[in-house]
Amino acid sequence: MFTTEEFMQLIQSLVWLLAGVGVFIVGMNFMSDALEKSAGNGMKNLLSKISNNRFSGVGIGAGVTAIIQSSSATSVMVIGLVNAGVMTLMQATPIIMGANIGTTITGVLVALKNDYFNMLMYLFAFAGVMMSFFKNERIKIAGRLFSGLGLIFVGLNIMSSEQAFGNALVERLFINVFKSIDFPLLLILVGIVFTALIQSSSAATGVVITMVGTGILSLGMALFIILGANIGTCVTALLACVGANANSKRVAFIHFTFNVIGSVLFSAVIWIFRNPVVDFLISLFPGTDALALQMRVSVFHVVFNVSTTIVFLPFIKRLVKFSKFVIKDKAEIEQEIKLKYVDKRLLNTPSIALGQLTKEIFRVADMTMENLNTAMNGFIERDTSVAEQVTANNEIIAKLDKEISDYLVRISNSNVSFSNEKLVNILHHNLGDISRIADLSDNVVKYTRREVRDNLVFSEGINDKILKMYEMLEKQYDLVKKIVLEKRYELMKESDVLEDEIDTSRKSLVAEHIQRLAQGKCRPENNTVFINLVSNLERIGDHLNFIAHSLENV
C-alpha cells in the first residue's frame, strides 16, 4: 500500500510517464509525415516496381515501412491500392510481410540510444523547430523530420527519467503489476491492447524496450508483450478495410492471420524454452547496462519478424486461398459509378494518391474522347439518336469529375507538401479542361440536331475535311497521354506542332467556307453550324495542349 504522499507522487510520475508516451507518439507522427513528404516519389517508384515476385514484394514492403516508419500506414496504403484494383492479393501479401520487417528499425534505434546520442537528438529537436520557421518548403520538411526524430528520444528519456519509470514508486508499482500477470497469455493480451490503443507497434515496442532498460520489466515478460504488439498492430488495417471490397478485406485478414500464427508459434516456442531463449539473448549482449538490456529485446523483435516472413513466404498462395475461402465474393450490383484507381485509404499518402488520381483523370479523359467520337460520328451520319447516349455518358463523366474534385479537395485540406499542393492545383485544371471537352460533345450533338432539323447539306468533301481535323485531335490526345502518364516529354514538340496544324486547319476551313458563301456555292444557313463546329474542335485541341504542358514544371 502507498501513503497519501506516496500516492500523490505516484500520480505525478504516471502523468509524467503519459507525457513521455505522448511526446514519443507526436515525434513518430512528425517524422513519419516528413519522411512521407520527402520520400513520396521514392515510394511511388517502389510501388511502380510491384510484380508477382514475392522476394521483391517483401523488399518493397520493408523499404516503404522503413521510409515512413509505420507498418500500419503501409498496410492501410496496400489495402487502398488493392481496393482500387491496382494491386492483386498475390502482390499485396509479401508487401505486408515485408512491412513487419521494416518496422523493426525503430526498435533498434531506441535500443542504441546513450547519453551522447540523446544529446544529439535534443539538438535535432531544437534545430528542427528553428527550421520550421523558414519559408522554403524543403527546409520546413527537413525541420519536421529532425524535430520528429528528436522528440522520439525526448519522449523516451522522459519515460526513463526519475520522474517516470525511473521513479522508485513507479518501478515498485509496475513490478508488482507484472508479477501478478506473469503469464504468457496475459502478457500477450497486454501487448495487443496497448498497441491497439496507441495505434503504433513502433511506439509500443519503444515503451517496452525502455521498461526493460530501466529494469521494470524482465526480458522473459517483454518477449511476450512484443509478440502481442505484433497482433495489436493489425487493428489499424482491420479498421481500414471497413466498407472496402472483398479483396481489401482479404488483405487485412491475411495481415491478421500471418501475425497471429507467427506470434502463436513463437509464443509456444518461448513458453516451452523461455530460459534457453533468454540465456541465448543475454549471451549475445552480456552485461547489465541499459544498452545490453535494450538490444536483447530489439534483436528479438528483428529475428521474430524476419523468421516469420521466411517461414510463411513459401505459403503465400495458400494464405491467399484461405482468405478467399473465409471471405466470400458477393454479387455486387454497381448502383453508382465509382473511381477505379483511387481509394480513400490512400489519403494518408498524398504522393501515391495523386499518382493514382492522374490515372483516374485520364480514365475520365478516355471516356470523354470516346463520347466525342460518338457525337462526331452522329454528326457525319446525320444521326440524332446518339444524343441520348452522349448525354448519359456526360452525366457519368460529370459524376466522376465531382468525385475526383472532392478527393483533390480532401488531399489539399491535409498537411501536404508544396509540390503536392501544386500538383493538386494542376490536376484541378486538367479536370476542368476535360470537363470543357465533355461540354463540347454536347455542342456537337446540338449541331447534329440543327443539321437534321433544317436539312442542312454541306458541300462535297467538307465532311472529309472535318473528319481529318478530328483525326488530328485523336492523334494529339494519344500524344498527350504518353507525355503525362509515361512522362515522355520529348513528344511535347510533336504535340505542339499538331496543335498548330489543328489551328491552321480551322482557319483554312473557315476561309474556304466564306469563299464558298461569296460564290453562292454554300447556303447561308450552314454558316452557324459549320463555323461553330470547327471552332469547337480547335478549342478541344487547345484544352489538350493545356494538359500536355501542365506538368512540365512539376
Summary of the structure (lengths in Angstrom):
residues: 554
radius of gyration: 31.0
end to end distance: 65.1
largest distance: 111.5
contacts: 1949
relative contact order: 0.08
helix: 82%
strand: 0%
